[in-house]
Amino acid sequence: MQTGLISVNILKLYQTIDRHLELHPEDKARFPNFDPTAGPTLAFGASGPVEGTRHYAKYFHGRDGLGDISSRHPELDVDPKIRRGIQVTEKSGVQLSLELIQDRPARSITYIALGPLTNLAQLIRANGQAVRDRIGRVVCMGGALDVPGNMSPVAEFNFYADPYAVEEVLVPSDPNQGIPLDRFILLPLDITTVHDLPFPSYKEKIDPHFESTASPSIAAMKTPICHFTSSFFEKTREVMAFYGKDVMELHDIVAVWCAIENPPVEIEDDGGLPKMSDRWKTMLRHFEVEKIGERTRGMLVIDRRDERAAYAPGANRARMQKELEKQQVEHDRFESTTIPAQIAVDVEARHCMRG
C-alpha cells in the first residue's frame, strides 16, 4: 500500500476514536493513551522496496487499504487539517525512529514491523551501530516456515514484497551487520494464522447488524467505533468467504499482542533466544531468504540438517507430529495445520534500486 494511504487511514482511525469519545465519554478508560492534544507521531515510511518493484494487496485490502470504505462510506472520510490525537511530522520514518532510539534509554524501545522490512533495513543502513546497540526488541510479523504462504505457495506477503530487506535485517552476509537475534522475535504465518476472529462471533458480541458490502453498515445504528470496524470488515468477510473461511485472520494483532506481553529486557542471556513471559515460547530456526526465484521469491529456505524432528516439506504436518509424539521424539509444536487465506497482488512497474 502507498504510504500516503496508510497516513490517511491512521487519521481516519484517530478521528473515529475522537468522535466516539465525544459521544461516549464513559469509554475514555478504554483508550488510556488517547490524548487529543499530544498523541503519537505519524511519519512517512519508504516509498518502495530497497530493490525491485512495488507490490500491493489491493485484492485483499482494497485500493484504500481498508476494504474500499472510501467509496462505500464517505462519512468516514477525514479532514486532513484536523489532527486531534496524533502529530504529523515532516521527518521520514527512518529519521524519526533513529532519533527515538538514540534519545530514549538504551534497550527500552520495541520496534514492531507489521509490513515489509524496508524501513528497518533503511534504518540499519542509516546507523546500524546505533540500532544494534540501543534497540530493545524487534517484533516482526512475516514469513512462513513450515506452512504454505499466502502470497505464493511458499511465501508470506510482507517477505515477498521486499526479500532484499529481509536479508539485510535477518541474514546479512556479515552476521554482525543485522539485528541481534536475541532481540528479534519473528511471528510467521505458522503462529499467526491459527488466531482468528470468527465473523459470527463479531456479529454476536459487537454488531448484530453486521453483514457484508451487500448490506453496508449504517452509522446511525452504531457507535462510531463499531461503525468504523464493521465498515472495513464487510470487504474482508467477502474475501475470506471466497476461501471458505468466515473469519478474520489476526496476523498483525498477534504480533502487537506479543510485543505488549514481552517488553524489552536489558540483557538477553537465554542461550541466544529472547526472554519471554511465561505464556510465550521461542525457538531458534536457521534459514535463508530467496530473493529472485521465479516461483520462490520471499521463501524462507529452512536449514533442517540440525533439526532432530525434521520432516520433508509438504508432508502432512499433523500426521508427522502425531508420529513424532508416538515415538516420543522431543519436538516443538510450532507448526500450524491451518492454511492462510491467499493474497493476490498488483505490481507497479517501478524500480527502486539500491543506493
C-alpha positions in Angstrom: 0.0 0.0 0.0 1.2 3.5 -0.6 2.5 5.4 2.4 0.0 8.3 1.8 -3.0 5.9 2.1 -1.6 4.5 5.3 -1.4 8.0 6.8 -5.0 8.8 5.8 -6.2 5.6 7.3 -4.4 6.3 10.6 -6.1 9.7 10.7 -9.4 8.1 10.0 -8.9 5.8 12.9 -8.0 8.6 15.3 -10.8 10.8 14.2 -13.2 7.9 14.7 -11.9 7.4 18.3 -12.3 11.2 18.9 -15.9 11.1 17.6 -16.6 8.1 19.7 -15.3 9.7 23.0 -17.3 12.9 22.3 -20.4 10.8 22.2 -19.4 8.3 24.8 -17.1 9.9 27.4 -17.7 7.0 29.7 -15.4 4.9 27.4 -12.3 7.0 28.0 -10.8 4.3 30.2 -10.7 2.0 27.2 -8.2 4.4 25.5 -5.8 5.4 28.2 -3.2 6.7 25.7 -5.5 8.7 23.5 -4.7 12.4 24.0 -6.4 14.8 21.6 -3.7 17.4 22.1 -0.5 15.3 22.1 -0.7 11.8 20.7 1.7 9.6 18.8 3.8 10.9 15.9 3.0 9.9 12.3 5.9 9.9 9.9 6.2 8.8 6.2 7.9 5.5 5.6 9.7 4.1 2.5 8.1 4.7 -0.9 9.1 1.3 -2.2 11.3 -1.8 -1.5 15.1 -1.5 -1.3 15.2 -3.2 -4.6 12.6 -4.3 -7.2 9.0 -3.4 -8.0 6.2 -2.4 -5.6 3.6 -5.0 -4.8 0.1 -4.2 -3.5 -2.6 -6.4 -1.9 -5.5 -4.4 -3.2 -7.4 -7.5 -3.9 -7.5 -8.3 -0.2 -7.3 -4.9 1.5 -8.9 -2.7 -1.2 -7.5 0.3 -3.0 -7.6 2.3 0.2 -6.2 -0.4 2.5 -9.4 -0.6 4.5 -11.6 -2.7 2.3 -12.6 0.3 0.0 -14.5 2.1 2.7 -13.6 5.4 0.9 -16.2 4.6 -1.8 -18.8 2.8 0.3 -18.6 5.0 3.4 -17.7 8.6 2.6 -19.0 9.6 6.1 -15.8 8.1 7.4 -13.6 10.4 5.3 -11.4 12.8 7.4 -10.5 16.4 7.3 -6.6 16.2 7.0 -6.4 19.6 8.8 -7.9 18.1 11.9 -5.3 16.0 13.7 -6.7 15.6 17.2 -4.9 12.7 18.9 -2.0 12.5 16.5 1.0 14.6 15.4 2.3 14.6 11.9 6.0 15.2 11.2 7.8 16.1 8.0 10.7 13.8 9.1 11.0 10.4 7.5 10.1 7.4 9.4 13.7 6.3 9.4 14.9 9.7 10.7 12.3 9.7 13.5 13.0 6.1 14.5 16.7 6.8 14.7 16.1 9.9 16.9 13.9 7.9 19.3 16.4 5.1 19.5 19.2 7.5 20.3 17.2 9.7 22.7 15.4 7.1 24.8 17.2 4.9 27.3 19.2 2.1 25.6 17.3 -1.2 25.1 13.9 0.4 26.0 12.2 0.6 22.6 10.3 -2.1 20.9 10.1 -1.8 17.1 7.0 -3.6 15.7 7.2 -4.4 12.0 3.8 -5.2 10.5 4.7 -4.8 6.8 7.7 -5.3 4.6 11.1 -4.8 6.5 12.1 -1.9 4.1 12.1 0.8 6.8 14.0 -1.3 9.2 16.6 -2.1 6.6 17.0 1.5 5.8 17.3 2.3 9.5 20.2 -0.1 9.7 21.8 1.5 6.7 21.4 4.9 8.3 23.2 4.0 11.6 23.4 0.2 12.1 25.7 0.5 15.1 23.2 2.7 17.0 20.4 0.3 16.1 22.2 -2.8 17.2 23.5 -1.2 20.4 20.3 0.6 21.5 17.2 -1.2 20.1 15.4 -3.1 22.8 13.5 -5.6 20.7 12.1 -6.1 17.2 8.8 -7.9 16.9 8.0 -8.8 13.3 5.0 -10.4 11.6 6.3 -12.0 8.4 7.4 -15.1 6.6 6.3 -18.7 6.5 8.4 -21.5 7.9 6.7 -24.9 7.9 3.3 -23.8 6.4 2.2 -22.6 3.0 2.5 -18.9 2.2 -0.4 -16.5 1.5 1.2 -14.6 -1.4 2.5 -17.8 -3.1 2.7 -21.5 -2.2 5.9 -20.7 -0.3 6.0 -17.0 0.6 4.2 -14.7 3.0 3.3 -11.3 1.6 5.5 -9.0 3.7 8.6 -11.0 3.0 7.6 -11.4 -0.7 7.2 -7.6 -1.0 10.8 -6.9 0.0 13.0 -10.0 0.4 16.2 -7.9 0.0 15.2 -6.1 3.2 14.7 -9.4 5.0 18.2 -10.5 4.0 19.7 -7.2 5.3 17.9 -7.4 8.6 18.0 -11.1 9.4 20.5 -13.0 7.3 23.2 -10.4 6.1 26.4 -11.7 4.6 28.2 -10.3 7.7 26.3 -11.7 10.7 27.4 -8.7 12.7 25.5 -6.2 10.5 21.9 -7.3 11.0 19.6 -7.2 14.1 20.9 -9.3 17.0 18.8 -12.5 17.0 18.4 -12.4 20.8 16.4 -9.2 20.3 14.4 -10.3 17.2 11.1 -12.1 17.5 9.6 -13.4 14.3 5.9 -14.4 14.2 5.4 -16.2 10.9 2.1 -17.5 9.4 2.8 -20.7 11.4 1.9 -18.8 14.6 -0.5 -16.1 13.4 -2.9 -18.0 11.1 -4.4 -20.1 13.9 -5.5 -16.9 15.7 -8.7 -15.6 14.1 -11.9 -13.7 14.8 -14.9 -15.6 13.6 -17.3 -13.1 12.0 -20.4 -14.8 13.6 -18.8 -14.1 17.0 -18.1 -10.5 16.0 -21.8 -10.2 14.9 -23.0 -11.8 18.2 -20.8 -9.7 20.6 -20.2 -6.4 18.7 -22.5 -5.7 15.9 -25.7 -7.7 15.4 -26.3 -5.8 12.1 -23.0 -6.7 10.5 -23.2 -8.5 7.1 -21.2 -7.6 4.0 -20.8 -5.0 1.3 -24.2 -6.1 0.1 -25.6 -4.7 3.3 -23.3 -1.8 4.3 -23.0 -0.6 7.8 -25.3 2.3 8.8 -23.6 4.9 11.1 -26.8 6.0 12.9 -27.4 2.5 14.2 -24.0 2.1 15.9 -21.3 3.7 17.9 -18.6 5.4 15.8 -16.0 2.7 16.5 -18.4 -0.1 15.8 -19.4 1.5 12.5 -15.8 2.0 11.5 -14.7 -1.6 12.2 -17.8 -3.1 10.6 -17.3 -0.9 7.5 -13.9 -2.3 6.6 -14.8 -5.8 7.8 -17.5 -6.0 5.1 -15.0 -6.5 2.3 -12.7 -8.7 4.4 -15.6 -11.1 5.1 -16.4 -11.4 1.4 -12.7 -12.2 0.5 -12.4 -14.7 3.3 -15.7 -16.4 2.4 -14.2 -16.9 -1.1 -11.6 -19.1 0.6 -14.2 -20.9 2.7 -13.4 -19.2 6.0 -15.8 -16.9 7.8 -13.1 -15.4 10.0 -10.6 -12.6 10.0 -7.0 -13.9 10.5 -5.3 -11.8 13.2 -1.8 -11.8 11.9 -0.7 -8.3 12.9 -2.7 -8.3 16.1 -0.8 -11.4 17.3 2.4 -9.5 16.7 1.2 -6.5 18.7 -0.1 -8.8 21.4 3.4 -10.4 21.6 5.1 -7.1 21.8 2.9 -5.9 24.7 3.3 -9.1 26.7 7.1 -9.2 26.1 8.7 -5.8 26.6 12.5 -5.4 26.2 14.8 -6.6 28.9 18.2 -5.1 29.5 20.2 -8.3 28.9 19.2 -11.4 26.9 21.0 -14.5 28.1 18.8 -17.5 27.4 21.1 -19.3 25.0 20.8 -16.6 22.4 16.9 -16.6 22.5 14.8 -13.6 23.5 13.5 -13.7 27.1 9.7 -14.2 27.1 6.9 -14.2 29.6 5.6 -17.5 30.9 2.8 -17.7 28.3 5.2 -17.4 25.3 8.0 -19.6 24.0 10.6 -19.2 21.3 12.8 -21.4 19.3 15.8 -20.8 17.0 15.4 -21.6 13.3 18.1 -21.3 10.6 17.1 -20.1 7.2 18.0 -18.0 4.2 15.6 -15.9 2.2 15.1 -16.4 -1.6 15.2 -13.0 -3.3 14.8 -13.6 -7.0 13.4 -17.1 -7.5 10.8 -17.2 -10.4 8.5 -19.3 -8.2 10.1 -18.9 -4.7 10.6 -15.1 -4.2 10.3 -14.4 -0.4 10.5 -18.1 0.6 12.3 -18.9 3.8 14.6 -21.8 2.9 15.0 -23.7 6.2 18.2 -25.5 7.1 16.8 -28.7 8.6 20.1 -30.6 8.9 20.4 -30.0 12.6 16.7 -30.4 13.5 16.1 -33.7 15.2 12.4 -33.8 14.4 12.7 -32.5 10.8 10.4 -33.9 8.2 10.1 -33.4 4.5 8.5 -30.1 3.3 5.0 -30.8 2.1 4.4 -33.7 4.4 1.2 -33.9 6.4 2.2 -31.9 9.4 -0.5 -33.1 11.8 0.3 -36.7 10.9 4.0 -36.2 11.3 3.6 -34.5 14.7 1.4 -37.4 15.9 4.0 -39.9 14.7 6.8 -38.0 16.5 4.8 -38.0 19.7 4.1 -41.7 19.3 7.8 -42.4 19.1 8.4 -39.9 22.0 10.7 -37.8 19.9 11.1 -34.4 21.5 9.9 -31.6 19.2 8.3 -28.2 19.3 4.8 -27.9 18.1 5.1 -24.6 16.4 3.7 -25.7 13.1 0.1 -24.9 12.2 -2.2 -27.1 10.1 -4.3 -24.1 9.2 -4.0 -22.8 5.6 -3.8 -19.0 5.4 -6.1 -17.1 3.0 -4.3 -16.2 -0.2 -3.5 -12.7 -1.3 -3.5 -11.6 -5.0 -1.3 -8.6 -5.7 -1.0 -5.7 -8.1 2.5 -4.9 -9.4 3.7 -1.4 -10.2 6.4 -1.4 -12.8 8.7 0.9 -11.0 12.2 0.0 -9.7 13.7 1.4 -6.6 17.4 0.4 -6.8 19.8 0.1 -4.0 22.0 3.2 -3.3 
